[in-house]
Amino acid sequence: MNRSRGTKATAGAFLLAAAVTVVPMGSAMAQDFDWRAHEGETITFLANQHPWTEGASELIEQFTADTGINVDVQAFSEDLYFDKMEQTVRATDGEADVYFLPMDSTAFTQWSAGAVASLSQYLDDPSATSADYALDDIPGGFLGGVMYPPGADDAEVYGIPIAFEAYTLFWNQDHVDNYLDGQVPETMDDLIAAAAAVNEAAATDGIAGAVMRGIRSDTIMDTLTGVVFNAIGDSDSTPPYNVWFDGDWGSPRLDDPAVCKGLSDYAGLLAAGPANKFAIDWPDAGALFQQGRAAFFVDASLFGPGFEDPDQSLVAGKTGYGVLPPQEAGANSQTGHWSWGLGIPANAQNPDAGWYFIQYMTNPANTAAIGQFTGGAPRLSAYDDAGYVDSLVPAYADTVNEAMSDSRTTVVLREGWKDGALAVVDTMLAIANGEEPATACAAGNEALAAAVS
C-alpha cells in the first residue's frame, strides 16, 4: 500500500493472516534446463522486509540446493530500504545482484539514470530462461510500468512483479444489513448515494458511510487513479502519460468528462467520510474500517487478509469484497494496480546468476506459494492453485482474480511528477469540498499544465 511516489509501505502484520507453510517447488522445475550453469557463485539480494521476503526465505535453501548458487540476503526495514536501494544501484562498484524494485516512477528514474538492467536479454534467451517460465501468465498490464522506453515498440522489460495491490471495494456486511437492507450497490453512483445515506443515518453511532484516503498528498494517487480508470472505461491510459494527458505533456485531461467523473466519484466517497476525512491517509483509513467504523472502503486489495485476522480485526468474517462498481449496472469494472518487483542493478557483479534467482522465485509454482504470505500473487495461474486460493477468503480471491485480469498500471513515467500529482489531488479535494465538478476540473487542468510545463 502506497505511502508516496517512491516509497511504499510494507504489507506487514497489518495485512497478513496466519503464516502459511511454503512447500519447496524444486521438483516442478523444467528438467531439461541447466539450472546449475552458475553453480558455486554467490549473489547478494537487497530486500525490503516484506511478507514476500518472509515467504521467499522458505525457498532460498531449496534454490541453493537446486542451482548451487548461494544467496546473501540483506534485508532492511522499509524506512531504511529506499535510501539503501538508491545508494546501491547508483554506486560505482556493484553491491547487489538482485533487488526489490518499486515498479513505478522509482524504476523509471533509475532506468533514466542507467542504473537498472534489462531483463529482456534473459527472457528472450532460451539458454537463460526455463521453457516453463510462462511470462504470458503474468497479466500484460503488470509489466506496463517497467517497460522502457515507455510506449516504444521495442520497449524492454526491467522488472518482474512479485506482489501487487489492485484497488477494490470492501464493505462491512453488518452496516450494509443495518442501514441498507443488506443491498450492496451495483453502480458507482449508487455506492456514493448509499455511503452518504449511511453517513447521515449512522453519525450518532460513530460510523462513517465511507472511509478514503483524503490527505493532500501524492500518496493517494494510486487509489484515485484506479477509481478514475473505472470511469473512463477503455479510454487510453498507457505510460508514460497514463490517464492524465492526451498523448502529450502539453495536453492535460482533467477536463475530459470521463476523467472528471472519476475524480468526482472519489470525491463523493470521500465526502461521506468521518469529520477528519481530509487528514486521513492509508494507515488511518484501513484502521478505521478494521475497527468497524465505516460501511465502505475503497483501497488496495492487500488490506483484505488483515481484515480477516480475528486477533487484529473487528470485521473478521464480516467483510465483503468486490471489484469497483461500474458506471452502469452490468458493465465492466475497471481498476488499477501497483506492484513490487525484482530487478537487477546495472552494476551487478553476478547478474546472470541473479536472473536465475528471479526466475526461480517468480515461476508459476513459487509465485503461488509465496503469494500465501502476501495475498497478491501476480500470476493468473495462482488463482487455480489450491494452496494459494485456500489460504484466502474465497470472495477475496475471486475479487482479486477479477480485478487483476485487465487492471492497468497507475504509474506516470515522468521525473518530478509529484507537482503534477498534487494538481490532480487538489482537483478532487475541491470537488469533495463542494465545488462544482466541471469548474474544479477546468481549474485543475490549468494547474496540471502549469505543473508539468
Secondary structure, 3 states (H helix, E strand, C coil): CEEECCEECCCHHHHCCCCCCCCCCHHHCCCCCCCCCCCCCEEEEEEECCHHHHHHHHHHHHHHHHHCCEEEEEEECHHHHHHHHHHHHCCCCCCCCEEEEECCHHHHHHHHCCCECCCHHHHCCCCCCCCCCCHHHCCHHHHHHHEECCCCCCCEECCEEEEEEEEEEEEEHHHHHHHHCCCCCCCHHHHHHHHHHHHHHCHHHCCEEEECCCCCCHHHHHHHHHHHHHHHCCCCCCCCCHHHECCCCCCECCCCHHHHHHHHHHHHHHHCCCCCHHHCCHHHHHHHHHCCCEEEEEEEHHHHHHHCCCCCCCCCCCEEEECCCCCCCCCCCCCEEEEEEEECECCCCCHHHHHHHHHHHCCHHHHHHHHHHHCCCCCHHHHHCHHHHHCCCHHHHHHHHHHHCCCEECCCCCCCCHHHHHHHHHHHHHHHCCCCHHHHHHHHHHHHHHHHC
